[in-house]
Amino acid sequence: MPRKKKQTYCSDCSSVLEKDEVALSKKMFGRNITAFYCLNCIAGILDCELTDLKVKIQEFREQGCALFL
């Protein structure tokens, strides 16, 4: 039987997070954080556009960052 994945929720809005959102939270705020955020909330915290964050995720993935594999 496949193992059920533990869901992670946004610390601000409580939405279910995708793996890239967890990875970006760690990349932007430190790998040892315990509070994770969705892309919309990260954009609000960093005062940037959602599209900017999506571009950064792609850049981190292309650079081979282990968080985004």
LINJOPE-V885193 format. One record per residue. N is the residue number from 1. RES is the residue in one small letter. SS is DSSP state (h for helix, s for strand, l for the rest). PHI is phi in whole degrees, -180 to 180 (999 if undefined). OMEGA is omega in whole degrees, 0 to 359 (* if undefined). Layout:
N_RES_SS_PHI_OMEGA / N_RES_SS_PHI_OMEGA
This chain:
1_m_l_999_180 / 2_p_l_-67_178 / 3_r_l_-75_178 / 4_k_l_-83_181 / 5_k_l_-76_176 / 6_k_l_-73_180 / 7_q_l_-86_177 / 8_t_l_-113_184 / 9_y_s_-118_177 / 10_c_l_-64_181 / 11_s_l_-71_179 / 12_d_l_-95_188 / 13_c_l_-109_176 / 14_s_l_69_177 / 15_s_l_-74_178 / 16_v_s_-71_184 / 17_l_l_-95_172 / 18_e_l_-84_183 / 19_k_h_-63_178 / 20_d_h_-67_179 / 21_e_h_-71_176 / 22_v_h_-64_180 / 23_a_h_-63_180 / 24_l_h_-67_176 / 25_s_h_-58_180 / 26_k_h_-65_181 / 27_k_h_-65_185 / 28_m_h_-84_188 / 29_f_h_-116_178 / 30_g_l_113_185 / 31_r_l_-67_183 / 32_n_l_-97_181 / 33_i_l_-68_177 / 34_t_l_-116_178 / 35_a_l_-110_182 / 36_f_l_-115_186 / 37_y_l_-133_174 / 38_c_l_-76_182 / 39_l_h_-60_180 / 40_n_h_-62_181 / 41_c_h_-73_176 / 42_i_h_-62_179 / 43_a_h_-59_178 / 44_g_h_-68_180 / 45_i_h_-64_184 / 46_l_h_-89_182 / 47_d_l_53_178 / 48_c_l_-138_181 / 49_e_l_-87_177 / 50_l_h_-59_180 / 51_t_h_-64_177 / 52_d_h_-62_180 / 53_l_h_-67_179 / 54_k_h_-65_176 / 55_v_h_-65_180 / 56_k_h_-63_178 / 57_i_h_-59_180 / 58_q_h_-63_178 / 59_e_h_-63_179 / 60_f_h_-62_179 / 61_r_h_-63_180 / 62_e_h_-66_178 / 63_q_l_-77_178 / 64_g_l_86_179 / 65_c_l_-59_184 / 66_a_h_-62_180 / 67_l_h_-67_186 / 68_f_h_-108_180 / 69_l_l_-84_*
